[in-house]
Amino acid sequence: MTITNGELADLGSPEIPAQRPSLVERPTPGPKRVLLAAPRGYCAGVDRAVVAVEKALENYGAPVYVRKQIVHNIHVVRTLEKAGAIFVDDVAEVPEGARVVFSAHGVSPAVEEGAAARGLETIDATCPLVTKVHREATRFAKQDYQILLIGHAGHEEVEGTMGHAPDRTILVNGPQEADTIEVADPEKLVWLSQTTLSVDETMETVRRLRARFPHLQDPPSDDICYATQNRQVAIKKVAAQAELVIVVGSANSSNTMRLVDVALENGAKAAYRVDYAHEIQQEWLDGVCTIGVTSGASVPEVLVRSVMDALAEAGYRDVSEVVTAEEDLVFSLPKELRTDPTGQRDSRALGGRVRG
């Protein structure tokens, strides 16, 4: 499977190996330690979306169809596939009258119309923070604003947002494009953004846009997800003290890839992304005393624990958690899933669960 996220990423079918090669404990110039970033891993929107698929399978039985990856993590997708979820690229692939879940990244009105035309029963697992951006796009378009959407071409979230105001939206793929785009009315502009971007890069893009278009308006509230921001703040603090940073997450996860960038920009001599612990290369550890570890917002904690176990084998047993924020936000499940098969209110209705 290939998913576009600014560039193509070949996901393949990685699985946790039954036995992974052990890392070797080698001497280093000083004491070995791990700085574990917090917050990390699942955000409220991801938790809601994953539990939505699990709950749909419990309530209705397999198969349950899911348009696109429910979240951008290959381990989560493979796990749900084994439970009976079927992932498709387009609602046209779903049998007429079947049930389909829309992913956390959201969909355009055209996708909703396509599902309705096939008589599909839909469950909308769009992250509420993405839905907020959709509503902003619709409102500004009705007010005849030109919308400058900062985001990555081809990302599902961007496609969904642009679909809510296709005739009024221009995609800005980063600071360089901010210097070249043209607009019809420079006095009636507003910018919105993909929720999973680098905060620093987005603000640089806005700065360049405003230098060209002084009347550019800000969105009514911050579009970049709180979880994306919190994970970037945490890895900045960790990277300033670490020679190596390991980011757990999939290649098509925008927020995961931004964590790698942010680590390198804030002091880490090296930073690598892995889906699983067995992908850690022995040579990455050579001469390294301090390793930072974090994970993207769609990564279950079990994968982080596996990485920590692997590093412990190599002598990195002194672990300190670097906490920069506490997160307690939860989102209600989609309305179709707030009761169990008997009609009783489900205990997870108001926020899924804390995931290990």
C-alpha positions as CSV (number, residue, x, y, z in Angstrom):
1,M,0.0,0.0,0.0
2,T,1.3,3.5,-0.9
3,I,-0.1,6.6,0.9
4,T,0.8,10.1,-0.1
5,N,1.9,12.5,2.6
6,G,3.8,15.2,0.9
7,E,5.8,12.4,-0.8
8,L,5.1,8.7,-1.4
9,A,5.7,6.3,1.4
10,D,5.8,2.5,0.7
11,L,4.3,1.0,3.9
12,G,4.6,-2.7,3.1
13,S,3.4,-5.1,5.8
14,P,5.7,-4.8,8.8
15,E,4.9,-7.1,11.7
16,I,6.5,-7.4,15.2
17,P,8.9,-10.3,14.7
18,A,8.6,-13.3,17.0
19,Q,12.3,-12.8,17.9
20,R,14.2,-9.7,17.2
21,P,18.0,-9.5,17.2
22,S,19.3,-8.2,20.5
23,L,21.2,-5.0,20.6
24,V,24.7,-5.3,22.0
25,E,25.9,-3.5,25.1
26,R,29.0,-1.5,24.2
27,P,31.1,1.0,26.1
28,T,30.4,4.7,25.8
29,P,32.4,7.8,26.9
30,G,30.0,8.4,29.8
31,P,26.9,7.0,31.6
32,K,24.1,5.7,29.4
33,R,20.6,7.1,29.9
34,V,17.3,7.5,28.1
35,L,15.1,10.6,28.1
36,L,11.5,9.6,27.5
37,A,9.4,12.5,26.2
38,A,6.0,13.1,27.6
39,P,3.4,13.6,26.2
40,R,3.9,11.1,23.5
41,G,1.7,8.5,21.6
42,Y,-2.0,8.4,21.3
43,C,-3.9,11.7,21.3
44,A,-7.7,12.0,22.1
45,G,-8.6,12.0,18.4
46,V,-6.7,8.9,17.6
47,D,-8.0,7.1,20.6
48,R,-11.5,7.9,19.6
49,A,-11.0,6.8,16.0
50,V,-9.4,3.4,16.9
51,V,-12.0,2.6,19.5
52,A,-14.7,3.5,17.0
53,V,-13.5,0.7,14.7
54,E,-13.1,-1.7,17.5
55,K,-16.6,-0.8,18.8
56,A,-18.1,-1.1,15.4
57,L,-16.7,-4.6,15.1
58,E,-18.1,-5.5,18.5
59,N,-21.6,-4.1,17.8
60,Y,-22.0,-5.2,14.2
61,G,-19.5,-8.0,13.6
62,A,-17.0,-8.3,10.8
63,P,-16.5,-7.0,8.3
64,V,-16.5,-3.3,9.0
65,Y,-15.1,-1.2,6.1
66,V,-12.8,1.8,6.8
67,R,-12.1,4.4,4.2
68,K,-8.3,5.0,4.2
69,Q,-6.2,4.2,7.2
70,I,-8.2,4.9,10.3
71,V,-5.0,6.6,11.7
72,H,-1.5,6.7,10.1
73,N,0.1,3.8,11.9
74,I,0.8,0.5,10.2
75,H,0.7,-1.5,13.4
76,V,-2.8,-0.2,14.3
77,V,-4.0,-0.9,10.8
78,R,-2.7,-4.5,10.7
79,T,-4.1,-5.2,14.2
80,L,-7.6,-4.0,13.1
81,E,-7.4,-5.9,9.9
82,K,-6.8,-9.1,11.9
83,A,-10.0,-8.2,13.9
84,G,-12.1,-8.0,10.8
85,A,-11.7,-4.4,9.5
86,I,-11.3,-4.0,5.7
87,F,-9.5,-0.8,4.6
88,V,-10.3,0.7,1.2
89,D,-9.1,3.7,-0.7
90,D,-12.5,4.8,-2.0
91,V,-16.1,4.3,-0.9
92,A,-16.8,2.8,-4.4
93,E,-14.9,-0.3,-3.1
94,V,-17.4,-0.8,-0.3
95,P,-20.4,-3.1,-1.1
96,E,-23.7,-1.3,-1.5
97,G,-25.6,-1.0,1.8
98,A,-22.5,-2.0,3.9
99,R,-21.1,0.0,6.9
100,V,-18.1,2.2,6.5
101,V,-16.0,4.2,9.0
102,F,-14.5,7.5,7.9
103,S,-10.9,7.9,9.2
104,A,-9.7,10.4,11.8
105,H,-8.4,12.6,9.0
106,G,-11.8,13.5,7.7
107,V,-13.5,13.5,4.3
108,S,-14.8,16.0,1.8
109,P,-18.6,16.5,1.1
110,A,-18.0,14.6,-2.2
111,V,-17.0,11.5,-0.3
112,E,-20.0,11.7,1.9
113,E,-22.2,12.1,-1.2
114,G,-20.5,9.1,-2.8
115,A,-21.3,7.0,0.3
116,A,-24.9,8.1,0.4
117,A,-25.3,7.2,-3.3
118,R,-24.2,3.7,-2.5
119,G,-26.6,3.4,0.5
120,L,-23.7,3.0,2.9
121,E,-24.2,3.3,6.6
122,T,-21.5,5.7,7.7
123,I,-19.7,6.2,11.0
124,D,-17.7,9.4,11.1
125,A,-14.6,9.0,13.2
126,T,-13.1,12.4,12.0
127,C,-11.1,14.0,14.8
128,P,-13.2,16.9,16.2
129,L,-10.2,19.2,15.8
130,V,-10.2,18.4,12.1
131,T,-13.9,19.0,11.9
132,K,-13.3,22.4,13.4
133,V,-11.1,23.3,10.5
134,H,-13.7,22.0,8.0
135,R,-16.3,24.3,9.6
136,E,-13.9,27.3,9.4
137,A,-13.2,26.6,5.7
138,T,-17.0,26.4,5.0
139,R,-17.7,29.6,7.0
140,F,-14.9,31.7,5.4
141,A,-15.8,30.5,1.9
142,K,-19.4,31.7,2.5
143,Q,-18.0,35.1,3.5
144,D,-16.1,35.2,0.1
145,Y,-12.6,34.9,1.7
146,Q,-9.8,33.3,-0.2
147,I,-8.4,30.6,2.1
148,L,-4.7,29.8,2.1
149,L,-4.5,26.3,3.5
150,I,-1.0,25.5,4.8
151,G,-0.5,21.7,4.5
152,H,1.0,18.8,2.5
153,A,-0.4,18.0,-0.9
154,G,-2.0,14.6,-1.0
155,H,-2.5,14.2,2.7
156,E,-6.0,12.9,3.4
157,E,-6.7,15.7,5.9
158,V,-5.8,18.4,3.3
159,E,-7.9,16.7,0.7
160,G,-10.9,16.7,3.1
161,T,-10.5,20.3,4.1
162,M,-10.1,21.5,0.6
163,G,-13.2,19.6,-0.4
164,H,-15.3,21.8,1.9
165,A,-14.3,25.0,-0.1
166,P,-12.7,23.8,-3.3
167,D,-13.3,27.0,-5.3
168,R,-12.0,29.3,-2.5
169,T,-8.9,27.4,-1.3
170,I,-5.3,27.6,-2.3
171,L,-2.8,25.0,-0.9
172,V,0.5,26.4,0.5
173,N,3.0,23.6,0.8
174,G,5.4,25.4,3.1
175,P,7.5,28.6,3.4
176,Q,8.9,28.4,-0.2
177,E,5.5,28.4,-1.8
178,A,4.4,31.3,0.4
179,D,6.8,33.4,-1.7
180,T,5.2,32.5,-5.0
181,I,1.5,32.0,-4.7
182,E,-0.9,34.4,-6.3
183,V,-4.3,35.5,-5.0
184,A,-7.3,37.2,-6.5
185,D,-8.0,39.6,-3.7
186,P,-5.1,40.3,-1.3
187,E,-7.4,42.2,1.1
188,K,-9.7,39.4,1.8
189,L,-7.5,36.5,2.9
190,V,-7.4,34.0,5.8
191,W,-5.1,31.2,6.5
192,L,-5.9,27.8,7.9
193,S,-3.6,24.8,8.4
194,Q,-3.4,21.0,8.5
195,T,-3.6,20.0,12.2
196,T,-0.4,17.9,12.2
197,L,2.3,20.3,11.0
198,S,5.5,21.6,12.5
199,V,4.5,24.7,14.6
200,D,7.7,26.5,13.7
201,E,7.5,25.9,10.0
202,T,3.8,26.9,9.9
203,M,4.6,30.1,11.7
204,E,7.4,30.8,9.2
205,T,5.0,30.2,6.3
206,V,2.5,32.6,7.9
207,R,5.2,35.2,8.4
208,R,6.2,35.1,4.7
209,L,2.6,35.2,3.6
210,R,1.9,38.2,5.8
211,A,4.9,40.0,4.4
212,R,3.3,39.8,1.0
213,F,-0.3,40.1,2.1
214,P,-0.5,42.4,5.1
215,H,-4.3,42.0,5.4
216,L,-4.0,38.2,5.9
217,Q,-6.3,37.1,8.8
218,D,-5.6,34.4,11.4
219,P,-8.0,31.6,12.0
220,P,-10.3,32.2,15.0
221,S,-8.4,29.6,17.0
222,D,-5.2,27.6,16.6
223,D,-5.6,24.9,13.9
224,I,-2.5,22.9,14.8
225,C,-3.6,20.2,17.1
226,Y,-2.8,20.5,20.8
227,A,-1.2,17.0,20.8
228,T,1.0,17.9,17.8
229,Q,2.2,21.0,19.6
230,N,2.7,19.2,22.9
231,R,4.8,16.4,21.4
232,Q,6.9,19.0,19.5
233,V,7.5,21.0,22.7
234,A,8.5,17.8,24.6
235,I,11.0,16.6,21.9
236,K,12.6,20.1,21.7
237,K,13.5,19.8,25.4
238,V,14.7,16.2,25.0
239,A,16.7,16.9,21.8
240,A,18.7,19.7,23.5
241,Q,20.1,17.0,25.8
242,A,20.3,14.0,23.5
243,E,22.9,12.9,21.0
244,L,20.4,10.5,19.4
245,V,16.6,10.7,19.2
246,I,14.4,7.7,18.2
247,V,10.8,8.5,17.1
248,V,8.4,5.7,17.0
249,G,5.8,6.0,14.2
250,S,5.0,5.3,10.6
251,A,6.4,6.9,7.5
252,N,3.1,8.3,6.4
253,S,2.4,10.0,9.7
254,S,2.9,13.7,9.2
255,N,3.2,14.5,13.0
256,T,5.7,11.6,13.4
257,M,7.9,12.9,10.6
258,R,7.8,16.4,12.0
259,L,9.1,15.1,15.3
260,V,12.2,13.8,13.5
261,D,12.7,17.2,11.9
262,V,12.1,19.1,15.2
263,A,14.6,16.9,17.0
264,L,17.3,17.6,14.4
265,E,16.5,21.3,14.5
266,N,16.8,21.5,18.3
267,G,20.1,19.9,19.1
268,A,20.0,16.2,18.4
269,K,23.0,15.0,16.4
270,A,20.9,12.3,14.8
271,A,17.2,11.3,14.7
272,Y,15.6,8.3,13.2
273,R,12.0,7.0,12.8
274,V,11.1,3.4,13.4
275,D,7.9,1.4,13.3
276,Y,9.3,-1.3,15.5
277,A,12.2,-1.9,17.9
278,H,13.9,-4.4,15.6
279,E,14.5,-1.5,13.1
280,I,17.0,0.1,15.5
281,Q,20.5,-0.2,14.1
282,Q,23.4,-1.1,16.3
283,E,25.6,1.6,14.7
284,W,23.2,4.3,15.7
285,L,24.2,3.7,19.4
286,D,27.9,3.8,18.9
287,G,29.5,6.3,21.2
288,V,26.0,7.6,22.3
289,C,25.4,8.3,26.0
290,T,22.0,10.0,25.9
291,I,19.1,8.8,23.8
292,G,15.8,10.6,23.5
293,V,12.6,8.6,22.7
294,T,9.2,9.8,21.7
295,S,6.3,8.6,19.5
296,G,3.8,10.1,17.1
297,A,0.2,10.8,18.0
298,S,-1.1,7.6,16.4
299,V,1.3,5.2,18.1
300,P,0.2,2.7,20.8
301,E,2.4,2.7,23.9
302,V,3.2,-1.0,23.4
303,L,5.5,-0.1,20.6
304,V,7.4,2.4,22.7
305,R,7.8,-0.1,25.5
306,S,9.3,-2.5,23.0
307,V,11.9,0.2,22.0
308,M,12.7,0.8,25.6
309,D,13.3,-2.9,26.2
310,A,15.6,-3.1,23.2
311,L,17.6,-0.1,24.5
312,A,17.8,-1.6,28.0
313,E,19.5,-4.6,26.4
314,A,22.2,-2.3,25.0
315,G,22.8,-0.8,28.5
316,Y,20.4,2.1,28.4
317,R,18.5,1.3,31.7
318,D,18.6,4.7,33.3
319,V,15.3,6.2,32.2
320,S,14.0,9.7,33.0
321,E,10.7,11.0,31.8
322,V,10.8,14.6,30.5
323,V,7.3,15.9,31.1
324,T,6.3,19.2,29.5
325,A,2.5,19.0,29.6
326,E,-0.3,16.9,31.0
327,E,-3.1,15.8,28.7
328,D,-6.6,15.0,29.9
329,L,-8.8,15.8,26.9
330,V,-11.2,13.1,25.7
331,F,-13.7,13.0,22.8
332,S,-17.1,11.3,22.8
333,L,-17.4,8.3,20.4
334,P,-19.5,8.8,17.2
335,K,-23.2,8.8,18.2
336,E,-23.8,5.4,16.5
337,L,-21.4,3.7,18.9
338,R,-22.3,5.2,22.3
339,T,-24.5,2.2,23.2
340,D,-23.7,-1.5,23.3
341,P,-25.6,-4.1,21.2
342,T,-28.3,-4.3,23.9
343,G,-28.9,-0.6,23.8
344,Q,-27.2,0.2,27.1
345,R,-24.8,3.2,27.2
346,D,-21.3,2.0,26.6
347,S,-18.7,2.8,29.3
348,R,-16.4,4.2,26.6
349,A,-19.0,6.5,25.1
350,L,-17.4,9.6,26.5
351,G,-13.8,9.2,25.5
352,G,-12.7,5.7,24.5
353,R,-10.0,4.5,26.9
354,V,-6.5,5.0,28.0
355,R,-4.5,2.8,25.7
356,G,-1.5,0.7,26.6
